[in-house]
Amino acid sequence: MKNKILKIKSPVDGSLIGEIKFNDEKEIAEKIEKVEKAFKEWKKTSFEKRREYLKNLKKILFNERNEIAELITKEQGKPVIEAFIAEVLPSLDSINYLIEKGEKILREEKVKHFQALLSGKKAYYKFKPYGVFAVISPWNYPFAIPFIQIISLLFAGNTCVFKPSPVTPFTGQKIFEIIKKAEFPDGTIEIIQGAAKEGEILLSDKRIRGVLFTGSADTGKRVMEISSHTLKKVIFELGGNDPAIVLKGANLENTIKGITWGAMMNAGQTCASIERVYVEKTVYKEFIDGLKEEIEKIRVGNPFNFDTDMGPMTAKFQLEKVISHVEDALEKGAKIITGGKKLTEIGELYYSPTLIIDVNEKMKIIKEETFGPVVCVDYFEKDEEVIRKANYSNYGLTASIWTRDKDRAKRIAEEIEAGVITTNSHVYPFAEPESAWGGFKESGLGRTHGKYGLLELVQIQYIDFDFNNKPEIWYYPYKEKLLYLMGNLMEFLTAPNFFIKTKILLKFLPHIFYLNKHLNLKKVMPSLLRKLV
C-alpha cells in the first residue's frame, strides 16, 4: 500500500505549494525507535553543551528569518509582519531565555528538612527528563508553538517526535531542518507527516512518554483517551472563547484599538483571540461606534503586501465554521454592525472583519470557539454580572480588563477563570518567555513557557542521604519510651506558645542518651529550638 500524498495549496491565492507524503505505521515506529535510542545519550549531555546547540540554532533562525516568515505567510496566510511579531520573534526570545535561565530552573536543588527529627539528613531534588515526547502542533501558529515546545523539551533532556498539522506541513518541515542544521545529535528530533490516523499511531506507542498537544478541546479529549492507555504525561492547550471587559473611565481610544487587534490579528485564528467583549453600559454606545469605525479601517488583502493588515483564513473548514456561527447568531436575534460576508473578490478564503451585537448565551458564537475575524459585544451594569458572563464559557485561556481603575481591575481579575489575564492589552503574554501559558477548564492542562513550563517537562526526583550510621528511632522493636517521646513531640509541634513549648522540650532531657543513640542531636536540637517561636 502506497503512502498517502497530500497536495498543499496556499490560502493566499490557491497556488500549489507542494506535495507532502504521509508516513506509514512502519516508518513511524522506526522514527520512534531512533528517538528513543538517542534519548539514552542525550539525557546525559551537560547544560553547557545544550546551550551550545541552542546558540547554533539561534544563529540559523536569525539568518533564515525572512525565508521562514515568508513560508509561514504562504502556507498559513497571516501577514508577513505578523509572522515576524507572533512567530519568529517569540521563538528567538525563547532560545535566549533557555540559554540564560534554563539551567538555573532545572539544576539540582538542595532541600532543607522541615521535620526536626530528620534534620540530620541531607536531601536534594533532581529534575530528570521523561524520555520521548510527541509534539502535535496546530496550523494557526505553525512555527512558534511547536518550535518553543521542542526546544524546551530538548533543553530539559527529552527527545521528540514532531507531527505538524497536515494543513501546514512545510512550516513543520522547516523547523525540523533548522534544528538538524544546528547539529543537534541525530535522533534527538524526528518528524512524521500525517493527519489524525498517523497521530493516533504515534500516541499509541508505549515508548512515547509524554505529549504536547495544541488544538481543539474535542481532539484533546481523544488524545487524552489514547494517552491514558500507556499513562503518558499530557500537556494541552485547547483553545478559548476569550472575554474582554471594558470599564467606564477606560481610555476608549486605546481600548478600541487594542480590542480590534486582539480580536482580528491572524484573521481571528488565535486561541487567545478576543471573541466576547463586555462593556459597561454607560460607555456602550460610544464604544460600539468607535469599534465599528476601527474595524472598518482594517485592510484585508494579500498578506505579502505591506499595506495589508489581515490576510485570508487558513482553511475552508474553518471559514465554514465561522459562517455557520454567524448565521446561528443571526437566527437567534443577533445583529451585524459591520462585516459578516465572504470577500470573494479577493479570494476564496477571505472573510470581512465582523462586529456583532445583541448576543445571548444560547448562541454558538458565545458558547463555542468561533476562531475567525468576528467579535461580539454585550453590555453590563454590575461587576457581579460581568464576572458571571465572562466565566460562562467552558473555556478559560485568557481574558483582559480595560480600565484606569487599578483596584477594580484587580478585584475583577481575581474572579475570572482564566490562565492568563492582562490589563489594557491582550494576547501578548505568549511572546513573554517568563509567562506561564495555559488555561483553566477546557482550555487545557499544564503550562508551557517559563519556569513552570520547563518543570512540566521533567520528573521531580527526591533523593535523601543519611550517613550517620545510627539505627532510626522508629525501628523495631517498638518501646513505650518511643511512644512517650513521640507524644511529647506532637504536643510540642501543636503547642500554642513559647512557654508551653519550652516546658514540653524539657521532658526530652532525661532521655538524651536514648535520643543520641538514634539521632544526630547536633542537628536535631537546633532545629527543635528554632520551632520554639
N, C-alpha and C positions, 0 to 999 in steps of 0.2 A: 504493500500500500504506500502510495506516494505521500510525502509531506504536503500539507495544505499550504498554498501560496496565496497571500493576500495583497491586492493592489491598494496602495496608499495614495489618495488624492488630496491635494491641498484644499482646505476650506476657503482659501482666499479667492481662487478662481477655478477650482475643479481640475487643475492640471495634475498629471501623474507625477508623483514624487519618486516612486519606485515600487518594487515588489519585495515582500518580506516572506521568508519561509518559516513556517511554524516548526518547532521541534517535536519529534515524536517521543513516545514513552522511553524508548531505549536511550535516546540522546539525553533526555532529562536525567535519567538515572546515572548515566556516565558523568554528567556535569556535577551532580551532587556528590558522587564518589570522589571526584577530583578535588572539590572544595573541602570535603571532609578530611581528606588526606592532607591538604595544605594547612588546615587548622592546627594540626599537631605540631607544626613548626612555627606557624605564625603567632600562636599564643605565647611563645617563648621570647619573641622579639622584644627588645627594650623600648621604652617610651622614646628614647633618643632616636632610635632607628625609625620608629613610626613617624616621628616628626620630620625626619629627612625625606621620607616618601611624600608626606603632605606638602613639604616645601617644593618638591619637584612638580607635584600636581598643581600647586598654586601658579607656578610659572607657566605651565601649559595652558591652564584655564584662562589666565590673563592674555597670553599670546593669541589664543583662539577665540577670544570673547566675541568678536564681530561675527565670525562664522557660526558660532553657537547661537547667538541671538537671532541671526537670520534664519537658521534652521528651525528654531522654536516658532518663529513667526510663520514660516512656510507651512509647517506641519500642524500647528495648533491655532494660529490665527490672531494672537494678540499683537498689538503694535510693537515695533522693534524697541521703542523706548521703554515699554512695559517689560519686554523680555530682559532688558538690562536692569531695570529697577527691581523687578519682582523675582527674577530668576538668577541672573549672573552675579549681581552684587551680593545678595544674601549667601550665595554659595562660596564666593571668595571670602567673605567675612567669617563664615563658619569654619573655613580652614584655619584662618588666623586665630579664631577662638580656641580650637583644639590644640594648635601649636603652643599658644600662650598659657592656657588654663587646664587643658585636658589631663595632664599628669597630676596636677595638684588635686583634682577631683578623684582620680582613680588610684592614686598611690596608697600604699599600706598606711593604716591609721591606728595609732595606739589607743587602747581602751583603758580607762581608769575604773577599777571596780567600785561599785556603789555599795555593795554588801560588805560590811565591815569584816566579817569572818573570812572573806575571800581576798582581802586586800594584800595578803602576802603573795599572791599570784600575779602573773603578768599576762596580758592579752592584747590582741590586735585584730583588726578587720582586714581581710584580703578581698579584693574585688576581682573576681575571676570571670572570664568570658563564658558564655553558654556553649558556643560552638558554631554550627552553621545556621544562619538566619536566611529566611526568604524575605525579599523586599518586593512587594507587589504595589505598583505605583499607578497614579491616575493620569488622565490626559490633560487636565486643566492647567497643571504646573508640571509638565513632563520632565523638566530638568531639575529645578531647585528642590522639590520634595524628595525624590529618590536620591539625589546627589548628597544632600545633607544627611539623610539617613544612612547611606552607605559609608560615607567617610567616618561617621560617628561609630558605626559598627566595627569598622576596621581598626580605628584607633583604640577601641575598647578590647581588641584582641580576638574578635569574632571574624569569621569569613562569611561569604554572602553569595546566594544565588538570586539574581535580579530578573524579575519579569516586568518589563514595561507594559503599558496599555497597548493593545493592538491598534488603537486609534493613532498613537504617536510612537511607533516602534523605532524610528530612525533617531529621534532625540535620545531614547534609551540606549541605542547602539552607540551613540556618540559618547555618552557617559562611560560606557564600558571601554571604549577605545582610548579615552584620555587617561583613565586610571591605569590601563595597561601601558600606555606610553610613559607614565610616571614611574614605570619599572617596579610596581608592586609585585611581589613574588607570584609566580604562576599558580593559579588556582585559588588565590585569595578572593577573587570575584569571578563568577561566570554569569553569562546572560542566557536566558531562554526566551524565545519569542512564541507568543500564543495568546489564546483567549481564555475563557472560563475552564474549558476542559484541561488545558495544559496547566493552568493554575491549580486545579484540583489534584492533578498527578503530582505536582510539586509538593503541595501541602500534605498529601497522604503519606509521603515518605517519612519514616520514623527518624531518619538521620537529620532532618530539619528540626532544630531545637527551638526555634522561635520565628515569629513572623511580624513584620512591619507592613501593615496594610492601610492604604488610604483610598477611600471610595464611599459608596453608598452604605447606608445602615443595613439594608436588606442583604447586600453581598457580604458585609461584615459578619452578619449572623451566620451565613453559610461558611465563611472562613473559620469562624469560631467552632462551628459544629465539626468540621473536618479536623481542625487542630486539636480538639478535645480527645480524639481517639488515641493520640500519642502524647497528650499533655504538653503541648508546646506553650512557650511564653508568647502571649499575644499583645501587640501594641496597635491600637486602632485610632485613626482619625476619620470620622464617618460623616462629616458634613454638618450643615446647620441651616437654620432659618432665623438669622440673627437680627435682634432688635436694636434700634437707636432710639434714645429717649431725649426729647428736646424740651428743656425747661424754660419758663419765662425768664427774661433777662439775659438769655444766651446771646452771644454775638451772632445775629442771624445771617449776616453776610458770609462770615467764615463757616458757620454751621451748614448753610445751604451748599456751599462749595464742597465742604468735606463729605457731606452725605451723598451728594451727587457722585463724587469719585468713589466713595466706599460702596455704593450700590452698583455702579456701572463699569468699573475697571475690569478688564478681561471679559467684557461683554456680560458681566454679572456672573461669570462662571468661576466663582471663588467660594470655597466653603465658608469663609468668613464674610461674605458679602452682606451688606445691609439689605434685608428683604422687607422688614417691617419698621416703620417709623411711627412713634407715638409722641404727639406734640401737645403741650399744654394748651388748653382751649383758648386762652386769651391771646395767643400768638399764632393760632392755627391758620387763619385765613392769610395772614401776611406770609407765613411760611409756605403755604401751598402756592401762592402766586410767585414767590421767589424761586421755589424749586422747579416749577413748570418752566420758568424763563431760563434757568440754568441748564436744565435737561435739554431744552431745545437748542442750546448752543453746542451740544456735543456733535463733533464732526465724525460721521460714520463713513467709512470707505476702505480703500486698500491699505492694509496695515503697514506696508512698506513705504508709504508716503508719510513724510514728516508733518503734514498738515492734517493727519488723521488722529482722532482720539480713540476711536473704537473700531475694531475690525469685525469679522464675521463671528458667528457662533462656530464651534469646532465640529459638531456632528449633527446630522439630520435628526437622529433620535432625540437629541437634547432640544433642538428647536421645536420639534413636535410636542414635547412635554411642556415647554413654555407656552405655546399656543393653546394647548388644552387647559392649562391652569388659568390663563386669561379668560378663555371662553367660559369656564366654570364660574369664575368670579362674576362675570357679566350676567350670567343666567341667575345668579343668586343676589343681584342687586347692586353690584359694584359699578363704578363709573370711571371711564378712562378720561383723564385730563389731557394727556398728550401721548402720542405713540400708539402702540398696540397693533402694529402691522408689519408684515414682511416687506423688506426693501428689495424687491426682485429686480429693480432697475440697476442695482449694484451687483447683485449676485444671489445665488441660491440660498445661502446660509446667513444672510444679513437680516437683522431684526431691529426695529426702531426702539430707542430708549423710551421706556414706558412708565408713566405715573398713574397710579390707580388710587381712588378714594372710595369712601362708603363701603369699607370691607367689614367682614364679620368672621367669627371663628368657625362658621360652617364651611368656609371656602377652602379649597385645596391650597390656594396661594398663601393662606395663613397657617394652615396645619402642616403642610409638607414643604420640602425644599424645592423651590422653583428652578434656581440655578440658571438665571438668564438676566437680561437687562431690564428688569422690572422691579419697581419699588412701590410698596403700598403704604398709605398714610392714614392714620386714625388719630383721634384726639382723646385727651383725658382731662380730668379735673382734680383728682386727688392722687397723692403718691401711692397709696394702697392700691388704687385702681390700675395704675401703670405698671406696678410691680407684678400684679396678677396677670396682666396682659402680656408683659414681657416674658413671664415664666410659663405661659400657656403651652408653648411648643414642646414637643418631645425632645427637641434638640437643645443643646446648651454649649455651643462652641465659643462664640464671642458676643459681646454687647458693648454699646458705647452710650455715654451720657454727655449731653452738650449743654453746658451751663457755665456761669461765672461763680455760682454758689458752691464753694468747696465742701461745706458741712453737709449740705443737702445731697450733693453728688456722692459723698462717702456713705451716707445713710442708705441711699438707694442702691449703690453698688454692692454693698454687703448683703442685700436681699436678693440680688439677681443670681439665678442658677446658670452660671456660665464659667468656663475655664479661664477666659481672658476678658478683662473688662478695661476699656480705655475711656478717657475723658477728653472731649473736644477733638477727637480724631478716631480713626478706625483702621483695622486690618494690619497696621504696621508692625505689631509685635512679632509676626512671623519672621521679619527681617532682623530682629534683635536676637543674636546668638545666646544671650543670657536669659531670655524668657523661657518659661516652661509652656510649651504649646500643646494644647489638647483640650478636650471638652468634658462637660457633665452629660448625664443622661445618655441619649442615643447618639451623641456626638463623639463617643469613643471611650477608649480605655487606655490608661497610661499617658505618658508625655514624651514628646521629642524636644530637642533643643536644651542647651544649658546644662547645669549640674544635674537636675532631676531627669532630664532626657538621657544623659550618659549613664546614670545609675540604673535606668530601666534595662540597660543592655548588658549588665553584669549580674552575677550571682554573688551575694554577700556571704563570705565565709568568716566565721568567728573562730579564732584559734587562741587557746588558753594554755599557758605554761605554768608548771609548778615543779621546782627542783629543790624543795626544802627537805625532801626525804623524811617527812613526818606522816604518820597514818592520819587520814581525815577523821575529824572528831565524830562524824556520824557513822563510821564503820561499825559492823557487828563486833562484839555483842553489845546491844543497847543496855545502858545503865540508867539507874534512877538519877544519878548525878547529871547525866546529859539532859534528861527531861527537865530537871530543875534549872539548869543553865539556859536551855532554850526558852523556857517560860519567862525567865528574867530578861532575856534578850528581847523577846517580843513585847514585854511590858516596857522595856527601855525605849524601844522604837516608837511606841504609841503614847508615851508619857507626854503630858501637856506642857511641862515647863522644866527649866534648868534644875530646880531644887529636887524635884521628884526623880529626874534622870540621874542626878548625882547620887541620890540615896540608893537607887537600884544598882548603879555601877559598882558601888562599894560591896555589894553582895558577891561580886566576882572574885574579890581579893582572896578569900580563903581557898579558892580553887585554882590559884595561879599556876601551881606546878602541873596540875592536870591539863590546864589550858595550854601551857607552854609545850607539853608533850605533843600536842596536836596542831598547834597554830604558831605562826611566826608573829610573836607578840610585839616585836619591834615595829611591825607594820599595822597589826590589828589595833593595838591600843591607841595610837594617834588617830586612827580612823574613827574609833568609838568616841574619843574625846571631841572630835570635830562635830559629832552629832548631838553634843550636849545642848547646842543652841540652834 
